[in-house]
Amino acid sequence: MVLLALVTLALTVTFVVTLVRSTLTPKGGLIAYMTVALAPLLLLWLFVWNGYRHWNWWPFEYGSVLPHVLAGLMSLALLVLALGRVTGSLVAKVLIGFLACGLWLVLWLCGTVAVACGMGDCL
């Protein structure tokens, strides 16, 4: 857990410093679009919470990875759209994209464990 906290801290600090120091414009719009890119993750958690123990939702049954993959692909598409709408250095866009994907993975892991624990299915 300490390793996850250190990775999260490193990703967050690098993301913020890169975003502040980069020449991307408009930064406010980029932050807003990246926030919207988290919406599929929230929808995934809502789906898992509501669909828990419903075995007839094929191919989205309990234990299926398909909802997680769909949420990841949708978030990635929204992130690419957000980075495409700003102007600036390609290196900064790629670095912010990779850092945002890393933060998404950390949020996915922590959020999915929190939702599972909230339903009594904690590790």
Phi and psi restraints in degrees (range 20) as a CNS / XPLOR table:
assign (resid 1 and name C) (resid 2 and name N)
       (resid 2 and name CA) (resid 2 and name C) 1.0 -66.1 20.0 2
assign (resid 2 and name N) (resid 2 and name CA)
       (resid 2 and name C) (resid 3 and name N) 1.0 -38.6 20.0 2
assign (resid 2 and name C) (resid 3 and name N)
       (resid 3 and name CA) (resid 3 and name C) 1.0 -63.4 20.0 2
assign (resid 3 and name N) (resid 3 and name CA)
       (resid 3 and name C) (resid 4 and name N) 1.0 -41.0 20.0 2
assign (resid 3 and name C) (resid 4 and name N)
       (resid 4 and name CA) (resid 4 and name C) 1.0 -63.2 20.0 2
assign (resid 4 and name N) (resid 4 and name CA)
       (resid 4 and name C) (resid 5 and name N) 1.0 -39.9 20.0 2
assign (resid 4 and name C) (resid 5 and name N)
       (resid 5 and name CA) (resid 5 and name C) 1.0 -64.9 20.0 2
assign (resid 5 and name N) (resid 5 and name CA)
       (resid 5 and name C) (resid 6 and name N) 1.0 -40.3 20.0 2
assign (resid 5 and name C) (resid 6 and name N)
       (resid 6 and name CA) (resid 6 and name C) 1.0 -67.9 20.0 2
assign (resid 6 and name N) (resid 6 and name CA)
       (resid 6 and name C) (resid 7 and name N) 1.0 -40.4 20.0 2
assign (resid 6 and name C) (resid 7 and name N)
       (resid 7 and name CA) (resid 7 and name C) 1.0 -63.7 20.0 2
assign (resid 7 and name N) (resid 7 and name CA)
       (resid 7 and name C) (resid 8 and name N) 1.0 -42.9 20.0 2
assign (resid 7 and name C) (resid 8 and name N)
       (resid 8 and name CA) (resid 8 and name C) 1.0 -62.3 20.0 2
assign (resid 8 and name N) (resid 8 and name CA)
       (resid 8 and name C) (resid 9 and name N) 1.0 -43.8 20.0 2
assign (resid 8 and name C) (resid 9 and name N)
       (resid 9 and name CA) (resid 9 and name C) 1.0 -63.0 20.0 2
assign (resid 9 and name N) (resid 9 and name CA)
       (resid 9 and name C) (resid 10 and name N) 1.0 -44.7 20.0 2
assign (resid 9 and name C) (resid 10 and name N)
       (resid 10 and name CA) (resid 10 and name C) 1.0 -63.8 20.0 2
assign (resid 10 and name N) (resid 10 and name CA)
       (resid 10 and name C) (resid 11 and name N) 1.0 -43.7 20.0 2
assign (resid 10 and name C) (resid 11 and name N)
       (resid 11 and name CA) (resid 11 and name C) 1.0 -62.4 20.0 2
assign (resid 11 and name N) (resid 11 and name CA)
       (resid 11 and name C) (resid 12 and name N) 1.0 -43.9 20.0 2
assign (resid 11 and name C) (resid 12 and name N)
       (resid 12 and name CA) (resid 12 and name C) 1.0 -65.9 20.0 2
assign (resid 12 and name N) (resid 12 and name CA)
       (resid 12 and name C) (resid 13 and name N) 1.0 -46.1 20.0 2
assign (resid 12 and name C) (resid 13 and name N)
       (resid 13 and name CA) (resid 13 and name C) 1.0 -64.2 20.0 2
assign (resid 13 and name N) (resid 13 and name CA)
       (resid 13 and name C) (resid 14 and name N) 1.0 -44.8 20.0 2
assign (resid 13 and name C) (resid 14 and name N)
       (resid 14 and name CA) (resid 14 and name C) 1.0 -63.5 20.0 2
assign (resid 14 and name N) (resid 14 and name CA)
       (resid 14 and name C) (resid 15 and name N) 1.0 -40.7 20.0 2
assign (resid 14 and name C) (resid 15 and name N)
       (resid 15 and name CA) (resid 15 and name C) 1.0 -61.8 20.0 2
assign (resid 15 and name N) (resid 15 and name CA)
       (resid 15 and name C) (resid 16 and name N) 1.0 -48.6 20.0 2
assign (resid 15 and name C) (resid 16 and name N)
       (resid 16 and name CA) (resid 16 and name C) 1.0 -65.9 20.0 2
assign (resid 16 and name N) (resid 16 and name CA)
       (resid 16 and name C) (resid 17 and name N) 1.0 -44.2 20.0 2
assign (resid 16 and name C) (resid 17 and name N)
       (resid 17 and name CA) (resid 17 and name C) 1.0 -64.2 20.0 2
assign (resid 17 and name N) (resid 17 and name CA)
       (resid 17 and name C) (resid 18 and name N) 1.0 -42.5 20.0 2
assign (resid 17 and name C) (resid 18 and name N)
       (resid 18 and name CA) (resid 18 and name C) 1.0 -64.1 20.0 2
assign (resid 18 and name N) (resid 18 and name CA)
       (resid 18 and name C) (resid 19 and name N) 1.0 -42.0 20.0 2
assign (resid 18 and name C) (resid 19 and name N)
       (resid 19 and name CA) (resid 19 and name C) 1.0 -65.1 20.0 2
assign (resid 19 and name N) (resid 19 and name CA)
       (resid 19 and name C) (resid 20 and name N) 1.0 -41.3 20.0 2
assign (resid 19 and name C) (resid 20 and name N)
       (resid 20 and name CA) (resid 20 and name C) 1.0 -70.6 20.0 2
assign (resid 20 and name N) (resid 20 and name CA)
       (resid 20 and name C) (resid 21 and name N) 1.0 -41.4 20.0 2
assign (resid 20 and name C) (resid 21 and name N)
       (resid 21 and name CA) (resid 21 and name C) 1.0 -85.0 20.0 2
assign (resid 21 and name N) (resid 21 and name CA)
       (resid 21 and name C) (resid 22 and name N) 1.0 -11.9 20.0 2
assign (resid 21 and name C) (resid 22 and name N)
       (resid 22 and name CA) (resid 22 and name C) 1.0 -78.3 20.0 2
assign (resid 22 and name N) (resid 22 and name CA)
       (resid 22 and name C) (resid 23 and name N) 1.0 166.8 20.0 2
assign (resid 22 and name C) (resid 23 and name N)
       (resid 23 and name CA) (resid 23 and name C) 1.0 -99.3 20.0 2
assign (resid 23 and name N) (resid 23 and name CA)
       (resid 23 and name C) (resid 24 and name N) 1.0 19.6 20.0 2
assign (resid 23 and name C) (resid 24 and name N)
       (resid 24 and name CA) (resid 24 and name C) 1.0 -71.0 20.0 2
assign (resid 24 and name N) (resid 24 and name CA)
       (resid 24 and name C) (resid 25 and name N) 1.0 137.3 20.0 2
assign (resid 24 and name C) (resid 25 and name N)
       (resid 25 and name CA) (resid 25 and name C) 1.0 -136.7 20.0 2
assign (resid 25 and name N) (resid 25 and name CA)
       (resid 25 and name C) (resid 26 and name N) 1.0 142.0 20.0 2
assign (resid 25 and name C) (resid 26 and name N)
       (resid 26 and name CA) (resid 26 and name C) 1.0 -84.1 20.0 2
assign (resid 26 and name N) (resid 26 and name CA)
       (resid 26 and name C) (resid 27 and name N) 1.0 132.3 20.0 2
assign (resid 26 and name C) (resid 27 and name N)
       (resid 27 and name CA) (resid 27 and name C) 1.0 -72.0 20.0 2
assign (resid 27 and name N) (resid 27 and name CA)
       (resid 27 and name C) (resid 28 and name N) 1.0 -36.1 20.0 2
assign (resid 27 and name C) (resid 28 and name N)
       (resid 28 and name CA) (resid 28 and name C) 1.0 -61.9 20.0 2
assign (resid 28 and name N) (resid 28 and name CA)
       (resid 28 and name C) (resid 29 and name N) 1.0 -42.8 20.0 2
assign (resid 28 and name C) (resid 29 and name N)
       (resid 29 and name CA) (resid 29 and name C) 1.0 -65.1 20.0 2
assign (resid 29 and name N) (resid 29 and name CA)
       (resid 29 and name C) (resid 30 and name N) 1.0 -38.3 20.0 2
assign (resid 29 and name C) (resid 30 and name N)
       (resid 30 and name CA) (resid 30 and name C) 1.0 -63.4 20.0 2
assign (resid 30 and name N) (resid 30 and name CA)
       (resid 30 and name C) (resid 31 and name N) 1.0 -43.0 20.0 2
assign (resid 30 and name C) (resid 31 and name N)
       (resid 31 and name CA) (resid 31 and name C) 1.0 -64.6 20.0 2
assign (resid 31 and name N) (resid 31 and name CA)
       (resid 31 and name C) (resid 32 and name N) 1.0 -40.2 20.0 2
assign (resid 31 and name C) (resid 32 and name N)
       (resid 32 and name CA) (resid 32 and name C) 1.0 -64.6 20.0 2
assign (resid 32 and name N) (resid 32 and name CA)
       (resid 32 and name C) (resid 33 and name N) 1.0 -44.6 20.0 2
assign (resid 32 and name C) (resid 33 and name N)
       (resid 33 and name CA) (resid 33 and name C) 1.0 -65.0 20.0 2
assign (resid 33 and name N) (resid 33 and name CA)
       (resid 33 and name C) (resid 34 and name N) 1.0 -37.5 20.0 2
assign (resid 33 and name C) (resid 34 and name N)
       (resid 34 and name CA) (resid 34 and name C) 1.0 -69.6 20.0 2
assign (resid 34 and name N) (resid 34 and name CA)
       (resid 34 and name C) (resid 35 and name N) 1.0 -30.3 20.0 2
assign (resid 34 and name C) (resid 35 and name N)
       (resid 35 and name CA) (resid 35 and name C) 1.0 -67.7 20.0 2
assign (resid 35 and name N) (resid 35 and name CA)
       (resid 35 and name C) (resid 36 and name N) 1.0 -39.7 20.0 2
assign (resid 35 and name C) (resid 36 and name N)
       (resid 36 and name CA) (resid 36 and name C) 1.0 -64.5 20.0 2
assign (resid 36 and name N) (resid 36 and name CA)
       (resid 36 and name C) (resid 37 and name N) 1.0 -31.0 20.0 2
assign (resid 36 and name C) (resid 37 and name N)
       (resid 37 and name CA) (resid 37 and name C) 1.0 -66.9 20.0 2
assign (resid 37 and name N) (resid 37 and name CA)
       (resid 37 and name C) (resid 38 and name N) 1.0 -14.7 20.0 2
assign (resid 37 and name C) (resid 38 and name N)
       (resid 38 and name CA) (resid 38 and name C) 1.0 -84.3 20.0 2
assign (resid 38 and name N) (resid 38 and name CA)
       (resid 38 and name C) (resid 39 and name N) 1.0 -10.0 20.0 2
assign (resid 38 and name C) (resid 39 and name N)
       (resid 39 and name CA) (resid 39 and name C) 1.0 -58.6 20.0 2
assign (resid 39 and name N) (resid 39 and name CA)
       (resid 39 and name C) (resid 40 and name N) 1.0 -42.0 20.0 2
assign (resid 39 and name C) (resid 40 and name N)
       (resid 40 and name CA) (resid 40 and name C) 1.0 -61.2 20.0 2
assign (resid 40 and name N) (resid 40 and name CA)
       (resid 40 and name C) (resid 41 and name N) 1.0 -29.8 20.0 2
assign (resid 40 and name C) (resid 41 and name N)
       (resid 41 and name CA) (resid 41 and name C) 1.0 -67.3 20.0 2
assign (resid 41 and name N) (resid 41 and name CA)
       (resid 41 and name C) (resid 42 and name N) 1.0 -42.7 20.0 2
assign (resid 41 and name C) (resid 42 and name N)
       (resid 42 and name CA) (resid 42 and name C) 1.0 -65.4 20.0 2
assign (resid 42 and name N) (resid 42 and name CA)
       (resid 42 and name C) (resid 43 and name N) 1.0 -39.3 20.0 2
assign (resid 42 and name C) (resid 43 and name N)
       (resid 43 and name CA) (resid 43 and name C) 1.0 -64.8 20.0 2
assign (resid 43 and name N) (resid 43 and name CA)
       (resid 43 and name C) (resid 44 and name N) 1.0 -36.7 20.0 2
assign (resid 43 and name C) (resid 44 and name N)
       (resid 44 and name CA) (resid 44 and name C) 1.0 -61.4 20.0 2
assign (resid 44 and name N) (resid 44 and name CA)
       (resid 44 and name C) (resid 45 and name N) 1.0 -46.4 20.0 2
assign (resid 44 and name C) (resid 45 and name N)
       (resid 45 and name CA) (resid 45 and name C) 1.0 -64.8 20.0 2
assign (resid 45 and name N) (resid 45 and name CA)
       (resid 45 and name C) (resid 46 and name N) 1.0 -38.1 20.0 2
assign (resid 45 and name C) (resid 46 and name N)
       (resid 46 and name CA) (resid 46 and name C) 1.0 -64.3 20.0 2
assign (resid 46 and name N) (resid 46 and name CA)
       (resid 46 and name C) (resid 47 and name N) 1.0 -41.2 20.0 2
assign (resid 46 and name C) (resid 47 and name N)
       (resid 47 and name CA) (resid 47 and name C) 1.0 -63.2 20.0 2
assign (resid 47 and name N) (resid 47 and name CA)
       (resid 47 and name C) (resid 48 and name N) 1.0 -46.0 20.0 2
assign (resid 47 and name C) (resid 48 and name N)
       (resid 48 and name CA) (resid 48 and name C) 1.0 -62.8 20.0 2
assign (resid 48 and name N) (resid 48 and name CA)
       (resid 48 and name C) (resid 49 and name N) 1.0 -42.3 20.0 2
assign (resid 48 and name C) (resid 49 and name N)
       (resid 49 and name CA) (resid 49 and name C) 1.0 -63.4 20.0 2
assign (resid 49 and name N) (resid 49 and name CA)
       (resid 49 and name C) (resid 50 and name N) 1.0 -45.0 20.0 2
assign (resid 49 and name C) (resid 50 and name N)
       (resid 50 and name CA) (resid 50 and name C) 1.0 -78.8 20.0 2
assign (resid 50 and name N) (resid 50 and name CA)
       (resid 50 and name C) (resid 51 and name N) 1.0 -30.7 20.0 2
assign (resid 50 and name C) (resid 51 and name N)
       (resid 51 and name CA) (resid 51 and name C) 1.0 -93.7 20.0 2
assign (resid 51 and name N) (resid 51 and name CA)
       (resid 51 and name C) (resid 52 and name N) 1.0 7.1 20.0 2
assign (resid 51 and name C) (resid 52 and name N)
       (resid 52 and name CA) (resid 52 and name C) 1.0 -63.5 20.0 2
assign (resid 52 and name N) (resid 52 and name CA)
       (resid 52 and name C) (resid 53 and name N) 1.0 131.3 20.0 2
assign (resid 52 and name C) (resid 53 and name N)
       (resid 53 and name CA) (resid 53 and name C) 1.0 68.0 20.0 2
assign (resid 53 and name N) (resid 53 and name CA)
       (resid 53 and name C) (resid 54 and name N) 1.0 19.2 20.0 2
assign (resid 53 and name C) (resid 54 and name N)
       (resid 54 and name CA) (resid 54 and name C) 1.0 -102.5 20.0 2
assign (resid 54 and name N) (resid 54 and name CA)
       (resid 54 and name C) (resid 55 and name N) 1.0 101.9 20.0 2
assign (resid 54 and name C) (resid 55 and name N)
       (resid 55 and name CA) (resid 55 and name C) 1.0 -82.1 20.0 2
assign (resid 55 and name N) (resid 55 and name CA)
       (resid 55 and name C) (resid 56 and name N) 1.0 -7.9 20.0 2
assign (resid 55 and name C) (resid 56 and name N)
       (resid 56 and name CA) (resid 56 and name C) 1.0 -95.9 20.0 2
assign (resid 56 and name N) (resid 56 and name CA)
       (resid 56 and name C) (resid 57 and name N) 1.0 16.1 20.0 2
assign (resid 56 and name C) (resid 57 and name N)
       (resid 57 and name CA) (resid 57 and name C) 1.0 -97.1 20.0 2
assign (resid 57 and name N) (resid 57 and name CA)
       (resid 57 and name C) (resid 58 and name N) 1.0 47.5 20.0 2
assign (resid 57 and name C) (resid 58 and name N)
       (resid 58 and name CA) (resid 58 and name C) 1.0 -62.9 20.0 2
assign (resid 58 and name N) (resid 58 and name CA)
       (resid 58 and name C) (resid 59 and name N) 1.0 136.1 20.0 2
assign (resid 58 and name C) (resid 59 and name N)
       (resid 59 and name CA) (resid 59 and name C) 1.0 -90.2 20.0 2
assign (resid 59 and name N) (resid 59 and name CA)
       (resid 59 and name C) (resid 60 and name N) 1.0 19.8 20.0 2
assign (resid 59 and name C) (resid 60 and name N)
       (resid 60 and name CA) (resid 60 and name C) 1.0 -103.6 20.0 2
assign (resid 60 and name N) (resid 60 and name CA)
       (resid 60 and name C) (resid 61 and name N) 1.0 28.0 20.0 2
assign (resid 60 and name C) (resid 61 and name N)
       (resid 61 and name CA) (resid 61 and name C) 1.0 -66.5 20.0 2
assign (resid 61 and name N) (resid 61 and name CA)
       (resid 61 and name C) (resid 62 and name N) 1.0 172.5 20.0 2
assign (resid 61 and name C) (resid 62 and name N)
       (resid 62 and name CA) (resid 62 and name C) 1.0 -59.0 20.0 2
assign (resid 62 and name N) (resid 62 and name CA)
       (resid 62 and name C) (resid 63 and name N) 1.0 129.8 20.0 2
assign (resid 62 and name C) (resid 63 and name N)
       (resid 63 and name CA) (resid 63 and name C) 1.0 92.3 20.0 2
assign (resid 63 and name N) (resid 63 and name CA)
       (resid 63 and name C) (resid 64 and name N) 1.0 -4.0 20.0 2
assign (resid 63 and name C) (resid 64 and name N)
       (resid 64 and name CA) (resid 64 and name C) 1.0 -75.6 20.0 2
assign (resid 64 and name N) (resid 64 and name CA)
       (resid 64 and name C) (resid 65 and name N) 1.0 142.9 20.0 2
assign (resid 64 and name C) (resid 65 and name N)
       (resid 65 and name CA) (resid 65 and name C) 1.0 -91.3 20.0 2
assign (resid 65 and name N) (resid 65 and name CA)
       (resid 65 and name C) (resid 66 and name N) 1.0 -9.3 20.0 2
assign (resid 65 and name C) (resid 66 and name N)
       (resid 66 and name CA) (resid 66 and name C) 1.0 -59.3 20.0 2
assign (resid 66 and name N) (resid 66 and name CA)
       (resid 66 and name C) (resid 67 and name N) 1.0 -44.8 20.0 2
assign (resid 66 and name C) (resid 67 and name N)
       (resid 67 and name CA) (resid 67 and name C) 1.0 -60.9 20.0 2
assign (resid 67 and name N) (resid 67 and name CA)
       (resid 67 and name C) (resid 68 and name N) 1.0 -35.4 20.0 2
assign (resid 67 and name C) (resid 68 and name N)
       (resid 68 and name CA) (resid 68 and name C) 1.0 -68.9 20.0 2
assign (resid 68 and name N) (resid 68 and name CA)
       (resid 68 and name C) (resid 69 and name N) 1.0 -41.0 20.0 2
assign (resid 68 and name C) (resid 69 and name N)
       (resid 69 and name CA) (resid 69 and name C) 1.0 -66.2 20.0 2
assign (resid 69 and name N) (resid 69 and name CA)
       (resid 69 and name C) (resid 70 and name N) 1.0 -42.8 20.0 2
assign (resid 69 and name C) (resid 70 and name N)
       (resid 70 and name CA) (resid 70 and name C) 1.0 -63.0 20.0 2
assign (resid 70 and name N) (resid 70 and name CA)
       (resid 70 and name C) (resid 71 and name N) 1.0 -41.4 20.0 2
assign (resid 70 and name C) (resid 71 and name N)
       (resid 71 and name CA) (resid 71 and name C) 1.0 -64.0 20.0 2
assign (resid 71 and name N) (resid 71 and name CA)
       (resid 71 and name C) (resid 72 and name N) 1.0 -40.4 20.0 2
assign (resid 71 and name C) (resid 72 and name N)
       (resid 72 and name CA) (resid 72 and name C) 1.0 -64.8 20.0 2
assign (resid 72 and name N) (resid 72 and name CA)
       (resid 72 and name C) (resid 73 and name N) 1.0 -43.9 20.0 2
assign (resid 72 and name C) (resid 73 and name N)
       (resid 73 and name CA) (resid 73 and name C) 1.0 -66.1 20.0 2
assign (resid 73 and name N) (resid 73 and name CA)
       (resid 73 and name C) (resid 74 and name N) 1.0 -39.9 20.0 2
assign (resid 73 and name C) (resid 74 and name N)
       (resid 74 and name CA) (resid 74 and name C) 1.0 -66.7 20.0 2
assign (resid 74 and name N) (resid 74 and name CA)
       (resid 74 and name C) (resid 75 and name N) 1.0 -42.0 20.0 2
assign (resid 74 and name C) (resid 75 and name N)
       (resid 75 and name CA) (resid 75 and name C) 1.0 -64.1 20.0 2
assign (resid 75 and name N) (resid 75 and name CA)
       (resid 75 and name C) (resid 76 and name N) 1.0 -40.1 20.0 2
assign (resid 75 and name C) (resid 76 and name N)
       (resid 76 and name CA) (resid 76 and name C) 1.0 -64.1 20.0 2
assign (resid 76 and name N) (resid 76 and name CA)
       (resid 76 and name C) (resid 77 and name N) 1.0 -41.4 20.0 2
assign (resid 76 and name C) (resid 77 and name N)
       (resid 77 and name CA) (resid 77 and name C) 1.0 -63.2 20.0 2
assign (resid 77 and name N) (resid 77 and name CA)
       (resid 77 and name C) (resid 78 and name N) 1.0 -42.1 20.0 2
assign (resid 77 and name C) (resid 78 and name N)
       (resid 78 and name CA) (resid 78 and name C) 1.0 -67.3 20.0 2
assign (resid 78 and name N) (resid 78 and name CA)
       (resid 78 and name C) (resid 79 and name N) 1.0 -35.1 20.0 2
assign (resid 78 and name C) (resid 79 and name N)
       (resid 79 and name CA) (resid 79 and name C) 1.0 -66.9 20.0 2
assign (resid 79 and name N) (resid 79 and name CA)
       (resid 79 and name C) (resid 80 and name N) 1.0 -42.7 20.0 2
assign (resid 79 and name C) (resid 80 and name N)
       (resid 80 and name CA) (resid 80 and name C) 1.0 -63.3 20.0 2
assign (resid 80 and name N) (resid 80 and name CA)
       (resid 80 and name C) (resid 81 and name N) 1.0 -40.4 20.0 2
assign (resid 80 and name C) (resid 81 and name N)
       (resid 81 and name CA) (resid 81 and name C) 1.0 -61.6 20.0 2
assign (resid 81 and name N) (resid 81 and name CA)
       (resid 81 and name C) (resid 82 and name N) 1.0 -42.5 20.0 2
assign (resid 81 and name C) (resid 82 and name N)
       (resid 82 and name CA) (resid 82 and name C) 1.0 -64.3 20.0 2
assign (resid 82 and name N) (resid 82 and name CA)
       (resid 82 and name C) (resid 83 and name N) 1.0 -43.5 20.0 2
assign (resid 82 and name C) (resid 83 and name N)
       (resid 83 and name CA) (resid 83 and name C) 1.0 -71.2 20.0 2
assign (resid 83 and name N) (resid 83 and name CA)
       (resid 83 and name C) (resid 84 and name N) 1.0 -25.7 20.0 2
assign (resid 83 and name C) (resid 84 and name N)
       (resid 84 and name CA) (resid 84 and name C) 1.0 -73.5 20.0 2
assign (resid 84 and name N) (resid 84 and name CA)
       (resid 84 and name C) (resid 85 and name N) 1.0 -22.5 20.0 2
assign (resid 84 and name C) (resid 85 and name N)
       (resid 85 and name CA) (resid 85 and name C) 1.0 -86.4 20.0 2
assign (resid 85 and name N) (resid 85 and name CA)
       (resid 85 and name C) (resid 86 and name N) 1.0 -7.5 20.0 2
assign (resid 85 and name C) (resid 86 and name N)
       (resid 86 and name CA) (resid 86 and name C) 1.0 -105.0 20.0 2
assign (resid 86 and name N) (resid 86 and name CA)
       (resid 86 and name C) (resid 87 and name N) 1.0 156.2 20.0 2
assign (resid 86 and name C) (resid 87 and name N)
       (resid 87 and name CA) (resid 87 and name C) 1.0 -107.4 20.0 2
assign (resid 87 and name N) (resid 87 and name CA)
       (resid 87 and name C) (resid 88 and name N) 1.0 149.0 20.0 2
assign (resid 87 and name C) (resid 88 and name N)
       (resid 88 and name CA) (resid 88 and name C) 1.0 148.5 20.0 2
assign (resid 88 and name N) (resid 88 and name CA)
       (resid 88 and name C) (resid 89 and name N) 1.0 -166.0 20.0 2
assign (resid 88 and name C) (resid 89 and name N)
       (resid 89 and name CA) (resid 89 and name C) 1.0 -66.3 20.0 2
assign (resid 89 and name N) (resid 89 and name CA)
       (resid 89 and name C) (resid 90 and name N) 1.0 136.7 20.0 2
assign (resid 89 and name C) (resid 90 and name N)
       (resid 90 and name CA) (resid 90 and name C) 1.0 -66.6 20.0 2
assign (resid 90 and name N) (resid 90 and name CA)
       (resid 90 and name C) (resid 91 and name N) 1.0 -36.0 20.0 2
assign (resid 90 and name C) (resid 91 and name N)
       (resid 91 and name CA) (resid 91 and name C) 1.0 -63.4 20.0 2
assign (resid 91 and name N) (resid 91 and name CA)
       (resid 91 and name C) (resid 92 and name N) 1.0 -42.0 20.0 2
assign (resid 91 and name C) (resid 92 and name N)
       (resid 92 and name CA) (resid 92 and name C) 1.0 -65.3 20.0 2
assign (resid 92 and name N) (resid 92 and name CA)
       (resid 92 and name C) (resid 93 and name N) 1.0 -39.9 20.0 2
assign (resid 92 and name C) (resid 93 and name N)
       (resid 93 and name CA) (resid 93 and name C) 1.0 -63.2 20.0 2
assign (resid 93 and name N) (resid 93 and name CA)
       (resid 93 and name C) (resid 94 and name N) 1.0 -44.4 20.0 2
assign (resid 93 and name C) (resid 94 and name N)
       (resid 94 and name CA) (resid 94 and name C) 1.0 -65.9 20.0 2
assign (resid 94 and name N) (resid 94 and name CA)
       (resid 94 and name C) (resid 95 and name N) 1.0 -43.4 20.0 2
assign (resid 94 and name C) (resid 95 and name N)
       (resid 95 and name CA) (resid 95 and name C) 1.0 -63.7 20.0 2
assign (resid 95 and name N) (resid 95 and name CA)
       (resid 95 and name C) (resid 96 and name N) 1.0 -44.1 20.0 2
assign (resid 95 and name C) (resid 96 and name N)
       (resid 96 and name CA) (resid 96 and name C) 1.0 -65.7 20.0 2
assign (resid 96 and name N) (resid 96 and name CA)
       (resid 96 and name C) (resid 97 and name N) 1.0 -36.7 20.0 2
assign (resid 96 and name C) (resid 97 and name N)
       (resid 97 and name CA) (resid 97 and name C) 1.0 -62.3 20.0 2
assign (resid 97 and name N) (resid 97 and name CA)
       (resid 97 and name C) (resid 98 and name N) 1.0 -46.3 20.0 2
assign (resid 97 and name C) (resid 98 and name N)
       (resid 98 and name CA) (resid 98 and name C) 1.0 -64.6 20.0 2
assign (resid 98 and name N) (resid 98 and name CA)
       (resid 98 and name C) (resid 99 and name N) 1.0 -42.5 20.0 2
assign (resid 98 and name C) (resid 99 and name N)
       (resid 99 and name CA) (resid 99 and name C) 1.0 -65.7 20.0 2
assign (resid 99 and name N) (resid 99 and name CA)
       (resid 99 and name C) (resid 100 and name N) 1.0 -38.5 20.0 2
assign (resid 99 and name C) (resid 100 and name N)
       (resid 100 and name CA) (resid 100 and name C) 1.0 -65.7 20.0 2
assign (resid 100 and name N) (resid 100 and name CA)
       (resid 100 and name C) (resid 101 and name N) 1.0 -38.2 20.0 2
assign (resid 100 and name C) (resid 101 and name N)
       (resid 101 and name CA) (resid 101 and name C) 1.0 -64.6 20.0 2
assign (resid 101 and name N) (resid 101 and name CA)
       (resid 101 and name C) (resid 102 and name N) 1.0 -39.6 20.0 2
assign (resid 101 and name C) (resid 102 and name N)
       (resid 102 and name CA) (resid 102 and name C) 1.0 -63.5 20.0 2
assign (resid 102 and name N) (resid 102 and name CA)
       (resid 102 and name C) (resid 103 and name N) 1.0 -43.2 20.0 2
assign (resid 102 and name C) (resid 103 and name N)
       (resid 103 and name CA) (resid 103 and name C) 1.0 -65.0 20.0 2
assign (resid 103 and name N) (resid 103 and name CA)
       (resid 103 and name C) (resid 104 and name N) 1.0 -36.6 20.0 2
assign (resid 103 and name C) (resid 104 and name N)
       (resid 104 and name CA) (resid 104 and name C) 1.0 -62.7 20.0 2
assign (resid 104 and name N) (resid 104 and name CA)
       (resid 104 and name C) (resid 105 and name N) 1.0 -42.3 20.0 2
assign (resid 104 and name C) (resid 105 and name N)
       (resid 105 and name CA) (resid 105 and name C) 1.0 -63.0 20.0 2
assign (resid 105 and name N) (resid 105 and name CA)
       (resid 105 and name C) (resid 106 and name N) 1.0 -40.5 20.0 2
assign (resid 105 and name C) (resid 106 and name N)
       (resid 106 and name CA) (resid 106 and name C) 1.0 -65.1 20.0 2
assign (resid 106 and name N) (resid 106 and name CA)
       (resid 106 and name C) (resid 107 and name N) 1.0 -44.5 20.0 2
assign (resid 106 and name C) (resid 107 and name N)
       (resid 107 and name CA) (resid 107 and name C) 1.0 -63.0 20.0 2
assign (resid 107 and name N) (resid 107 and name CA)
       (resid 107 and name C) (resid 108 and name N) 1.0 -40.2 20.0 2
assign (resid 107 and name C) (resid 108 and name N)
       (resid 108 and name CA) (resid 108 and name C) 1.0 -61.5 20.0 2
assign (resid 108 and name N) (resid 108 and name CA)
       (resid 108 and name C) (resid 109 and name N) 1.0 -46.8 20.0 2
assign (resid 108 and name C) (resid 109 and name N)
       (resid 109 and name CA) (resid 109 and name C) 1.0 -63.1 20.0 2
assign (resid 109 and name N) (resid 109 and name CA)
       (resid 109 and name C) (resid 110 and name N) 1.0 -51.5 20.0 2
assign (resid 109 and name C) (resid 110 and name N)
       (resid 110 and name CA) (resid 110 and name C) 1.0 -65.9 20.0 2
assign (resid 110 and name N) (resid 110 and name CA)
       (resid 110 and name C) (resid 111 and name N) 1.0 -41.6 20.0 2
assign (resid 110 and name C) (resid 111 and name N)
       (resid 111 and name CA) (resid 111 and name C) 1.0 -68.1 20.0 2
assign (resid 111 and name N) (resid 111 and name CA)
       (resid 111 and name C) (resid 112 and name N) 1.0 -39.9 20.0 2
assign (resid 111 and name C) (resid 112 and name N)
       (resid 112 and name CA) (resid 112 and name C) 1.0 -67.2 20.0 2
assign (resid 112 and name N) (resid 112 and name CA)
       (resid 112 and name C) (resid 113 and name N) 1.0 -39.5 20.0 2
assign (resid 112 and name C) (resid 113 and name N)
       (resid 113 and name CA) (resid 113 and name C) 1.0 -66.1 20.0 2
assign (resid 113 and name N) (resid 113 and name CA)
       (resid 113 and name C) (resid 114 and name N) 1.0 -39.2 20.0 2
assign (resid 113 and name C) (resid 114 and name N)
       (resid 114 and name CA) (resid 114 and name C) 1.0 -65.1 20.0 2
assign (resid 114 and name N) (resid 114 and name CA)
       (resid 114 and name C) (resid 115 and name N) 1.0 -41.3 20.0 2
assign (resid 114 and name C) (resid 115 and name N)
       (resid 115 and name CA) (resid 115 and name C) 1.0 -65.5 20.0 2
assign (resid 115 and name N) (resid 115 and name CA)
       (resid 115 and name C) (resid 116 and name N) 1.0 -42.1 20.0 2
assign (resid 115 and name C) (resid 116 and name N)
       (resid 116 and name CA) (resid 116 and name C) 1.0 -64.4 20.0 2
assign (resid 116 and name N) (resid 116 and name CA)
       (resid 116 and name C) (resid 117 and name N) 1.0 -41.2 20.0 2
assign (resid 116 and name C) (resid 117 and name N)
       (resid 117 and name CA) (resid 117 and name C) 1.0 -66.5 20.0 2
assign (resid 117 and name N) (resid 117 and name CA)
       (resid 117 and name C) (resid 118 and name N) 1.0 -35.2 20.0 2
assign (resid 117 and name C) (resid 118 and name N)
       (resid 118 and name CA) (resid 118 and name C) 1.0 -65.8 20.0 2
assign (resid 118 and name N) (resid 118 and name CA)
       (resid 118 and name C) (resid 119 and name N) 1.0 -24.0 20.0 2
assign (resid 118 and name C) (resid 119 and name N)
       (resid 119 and name CA) (resid 119 and name C) 1.0 -96.1 20.0 2
assign (resid 119 and name N) (resid 119 and name CA)
       (resid 119 and name C) (resid 120 and name N) 1.0 5.1 20.0 2
assign (resid 119 and name C) (resid 120 and name N)
       (resid 120 and name CA) (resid 120 and name C) 1.0 85.3 20.0 2
assign (resid 120 and name N) (resid 120 and name CA)
       (resid 120 and name C) (resid 121 and name N) 1.0 15.0 20.0 2
assign (resid 120 and name C) (resid 121 and name N)
       (resid 121 and name CA) (resid 121 and name C) 1.0 -116.2 20.0 2
assign (resid 121 and name N) (resid 121 and name CA)
       (resid 121 and name C) (resid 122 and name N) 1.0 43.7 20.0 2
assign (resid 121 and name C) (resid 122 and name N)
       (resid 122 and name CA) (resid 122 and name C) 1.0 -73.2 20.0 2
assign (resid 122 and name N) (resid 122 and name CA)
       (resid 122 and name C) (resid 123 and name N) 1.0 155.7 20.0 2
